[in-house]
């Protein structure tokens, strides 16, 4: 696996100004939560453990699932009605993250079809990697526990670069770590910020509709190349 050290900012500027490169896709990059791996069960478990600590009833999986891609900030807001500017938000966030770290991979698994897609990409000698806003303290152990870390050409976490998605810096970092131009990379994500980041990096993108889209999401307005319903449909967009 390639190192996750962020590239120099001058490369970031150059990449952000580039247009989509013509030619075949050489790298497929994935968002982690809600695209590559179904982490909602463990995120929800941690949130409900925390709610129990504070005398609150558990939330249903169907309530938590659409918020899972929004990380600790979204889950704390959902579970406790706390915004980041509230005095209790920071300690509650740390408590949640500790509970999640202790229950990182009880039920998290790659989505159906993902392992088959990775096998197909590797058979075609197409690199793949991860660009996520999840901090490295969770991303790297989770990828290792799922036996995916050594297969990935790069893992760019939410704290690899100074700015997370929707800034293009993580996307450009991943392209550079793979030794490819952004336009030779294809990004899959399930949130508007994923597609925004890819577009800002001049990188084609697909919406993974099997992910954690909420009722208010409008992925047809995000500017992706296409929306796909199953991971293996990615193979139709490599030309």
Wavefront OBJ file of the C-alpha trace (Angstrom):
o trace
v 0.000 0.000 0.000
v 1.279 3.487 -0.847
v 2.088 5.963 1.894
v -0.655 8.437 2.774
v 1.605 11.474 3.076
v -0.065 14.437 1.363
v 1.581 15.809 -1.791
v 2.891 19.343 -2.088
v 0.229 22.009 -2.480
v 1.602 23.133 -5.855
v 0.483 19.796 -7.299
v -2.926 20.421 -5.755
v -3.302 23.704 -7.613
v -2.156 22.254 -10.898
v -4.496 19.287 -10.592
v -7.511 21.387 -9.660
v -7.091 23.439 -12.837
v -6.711 20.415 -15.111
v -9.537 19.218 -17.310
v -10.724 15.615 -17.371
v -8.068 13.562 -19.116
v -9.223 11.476 -22.044
v -8.439 7.792 -22.093
v -9.114 4.718 -20.004
v -9.428 4.663 -16.234
v -6.287 3.400 -14.486
v -7.367 3.852 -10.851
v -10.714 3.429 -9.107
v -11.013 5.313 -5.821
v -13.712 4.703 -3.232
v -15.281 6.589 -0.406
v -15.175 4.268 2.612
v -18.368 4.573 4.681
v -21.401 3.893 2.528
v -19.496 3.019 -0.646
v -16.766 0.453 -0.035
v -17.816 -0.783 3.406
v -21.145 -0.915 5.215
v -20.038 0.627 8.510
v -23.495 1.828 9.592
v -24.137 -1.139 11.928
v -21.042 -0.401 14.027
v -21.492 3.374 13.927
v -25.077 2.885 15.032
v -24.032 0.450 17.743
v -21.582 2.994 19.163
v -24.197 5.744 19.067
v -26.756 3.592 20.868
v -24.195 2.577 23.494
v -23.605 6.264 24.085
v -27.327 7.024 24.236
v -27.733 4.259 26.805
v -24.997 5.859 28.923
v -27.051 9.035 28.941
v -30.364 7.368 29.723
v -31.786 7.468 26.205
v -33.502 4.716 24.236
v -31.764 3.248 21.184
v -32.448 4.613 17.717
v -33.596 2.273 14.960
v -31.091 1.259 12.302
v -33.311 2.856 9.648
v -32.961 6.208 11.407
v -29.182 6.006 11.795
v -28.286 4.585 8.389
v -28.902 7.702 6.224
v -26.694 9.753 8.586
v -23.788 7.296 8.734
v -21.830 9.038 5.958
v -21.850 12.293 7.930
v -19.487 10.952 10.575
v -19.382 11.832 14.247
v -20.722 15.324 13.665
v -23.896 14.082 12.005
v -24.371 11.210 14.424
v -23.990 13.376 17.534
v -26.491 15.810 16.070
v -28.868 12.939 15.342
v -28.412 11.196 18.681
v -28.357 14.183 20.994
v -29.495 17.239 19.053
v -26.134 18.924 19.595
v -24.529 21.210 17.017
v -20.748 21.717 16.886
v -21.017 25.137 18.543
v -22.723 23.661 21.623
v -20.537 23.408 24.750
v -21.336 19.694 25.138
v -20.575 18.777 21.545
v -16.790 18.278 21.796
v -16.830 15.964 24.856
v -19.771 14.021 23.460
v -17.943 13.604 20.157
v -14.865 12.245 21.949
v -16.994 9.842 23.960
v -18.644 8.595 20.765
v -15.308 8.154 18.987
v -13.919 6.139 21.884
v -16.945 3.852 21.858
v -16.629 3.456 18.103
v -12.915 2.650 18.372
v -13.787 -0.128 20.824
v -16.395 -1.567 18.435
v -14.794 -0.786 15.093
v -15.425 -3.949 13.125
v -18.068 -6.054 14.827
v -20.455 -6.021 11.890
v -18.820 -3.802 9.232
v -18.377 -5.602 5.923
v -17.749 -4.687 2.290
v -21.029 -4.101 0.470
v -22.308 -6.991 -1.668
v -20.449 -6.963 -4.957
v -17.479 -4.927 -3.709
v -15.085 -7.860 -3.316
v -16.037 -9.111 -6.763
v -15.377 -5.638 -8.161
v -11.962 -5.441 -6.489
v -11.059 -8.859 -7.894
v -12.119 -7.729 -11.367
v -10.111 -4.504 -11.134
v -7.010 -6.336 -9.967
v -7.415 -8.882 -12.780
v -7.367 -5.974 -15.224
v -4.348 -4.444 -13.429
v -6.378 -1.384 -12.475
v -5.298 0.096 -9.161
v -7.820 0.925 -6.458
v -7.721 2.946 -3.283
v -9.714 4.809 -0.667
v -10.335 8.518 -0.129
v -12.408 9.092 2.995
v -13.091 11.792 5.569
v -12.804 9.152 8.293
v -9.730 9.853 10.461
v -6.738 7.560 9.939
v -7.039 6.192 13.496
v -10.200 4.405 12.308
v -9.612 4.036 8.569
v -6.339 2.143 8.692
v -7.277 -0.420 11.379
v -10.654 -1.020 9.746
v -9.072 -1.647 6.354
v -6.595 -4.038 7.992
v -9.306 -5.919 9.880
v -11.169 -6.405 6.590
v -7.971 -7.659 4.867
v -8.112 -4.758 2.400
v -5.224 -2.539 3.497
v -2.470 -4.415 1.685
v -4.541 -4.611 -1.501
v -5.172 -0.863 -1.691
v -2.800 1.256 -3.772
v -3.486 4.210 -1.458
v -5.501 5.104 1.611
v -6.152 8.813 2.060
v -7.948 9.553 5.325
v -9.742 12.652 6.550
v -6.634 13.935 8.291
v -4.081 12.994 5.606
v -4.407 16.449 4.006
v -5.053 19.779 5.739
v -8.491 19.945 4.093
v -10.941 17.014 3.862
v -13.546 16.520 1.131
v -15.244 18.460 -0.461
v -11.848 20.111 -0.953
v -10.020 18.491 -3.888
v -6.751 18.021 -1.945
v -7.472 14.414 -0.821
v -8.454 13.413 -4.347
v -5.291 14.900 -5.802
v -3.216 13.263 -3.071
v -4.646 9.863 -3.989
v -3.962 10.368 -7.696
v -0.366 11.356 -6.966
v 0.179 8.421 -4.623
v -0.994 6.117 -7.414
v 1.241 7.878 -9.931
v -1.694 8.862 -12.134
v -3.292 12.043 -13.443
v -6.651 12.866 -11.799
v -8.482 12.314 -15.079
v -7.228 8.720 -15.190
v -8.920 8.064 -11.835
v -12.598 7.293 -11.251
v -14.161 8.102 -7.883
v -17.159 6.370 -6.298
v -19.030 8.060 -3.465
v -22.451 8.265 -1.871
v -22.515 11.903 -0.731
v -22.645 15.268 -2.463
v -19.259 16.243 -1.010
v -17.697 13.187 -2.679
v -18.809 14.260 -6.133
v -17.969 17.906 -5.424
v -14.422 16.949 -4.418
v -13.942 14.774 -7.486
v -15.235 17.456 -9.835
v -12.979 20.059 -8.222
v -10.028 17.727 -8.863
v -11.071 17.196 -12.522
v -11.783 13.539 -11.729
v -14.803 11.657 -13.129
v -17.158 10.316 -10.481
v -20.027 7.893 -9.976
v -22.735 7.986 -7.303
v -22.958 4.723 -5.362
v -26.701 4.545 -4.773
v -26.367 1.482 -2.516
v -24.842 3.816 0.090
v -26.259 6.063 2.762
v -28.337 8.453 0.694
v -31.018 10.287 2.639
v -34.531 11.183 1.565
v -33.470 14.773 0.904
v -30.488 13.862 -1.282
v -30.752 14.648 -4.995
v -27.812 12.787 -6.569
v -28.997 13.580 -10.094
v -28.015 17.216 -9.390
v -24.471 16.475 -8.171
v -22.818 16.377 -11.583
v -21.551 12.786 -11.495
v -20.912 10.817 -14.675
v -23.673 8.387 -13.655
v -25.520 6.811 -10.758
v -24.929 3.090 -10.309
v -26.970 0.583 -8.341
v -24.414 -2.215 -7.969
v -20.626 -2.128 -7.594
v -20.017 -4.251 -10.690
v -21.633 -1.539 -12.832
v -18.385 0.353 -12.266
v -16.817 -1.869 -14.909
v -19.017 -0.230 -17.538
v -17.355 3.143 -16.886
v -13.667 2.287 -17.289
v -13.305 3.153 -20.973
l 1 2 3 4 5 6 7 8 9 10 11 12 13 14 15 16 17 18 19 20 21 22 23 24 25 26 27 28 29 30 31 32 33 34 35 36 37 38 39 40 41 42 43 44 45 46 47 48 49 50 51 52 53 54 55 56 57 58 59 60 61 62 63 64 65 66 67 68 69 70 71 72 73 74 75 76 77 78 79 80 81 82 83 84 85 86 87 88 89 90 91 92 93 94 95 96 97 98 99 100 101 102 103 104 105 106 107 108 109 110 111 112 113 114 115 116 117 118 119 120 121 122 123 124 125 126 127 128 129 130 131 132 133 134 135 136 137 138 139 140 141 142 143 144 145 146 147 148 149 150 151 152 153 154 155 156 157 158 159 160 161 162 163 164 165 166 167 168 169 170 171 172 173 174 175 176 177 178 179 180 181 182 183 184 185 186 187 188 189 190 191 192 193 194 195 196 197 198 199 200 201 202 203 204 205 206 207 208 209 210 211 212 213 214 215 216 217 218 219 220 221 222 223 224 225 226 227 228 229 230 231 232 233 234 235 236 237 238 239
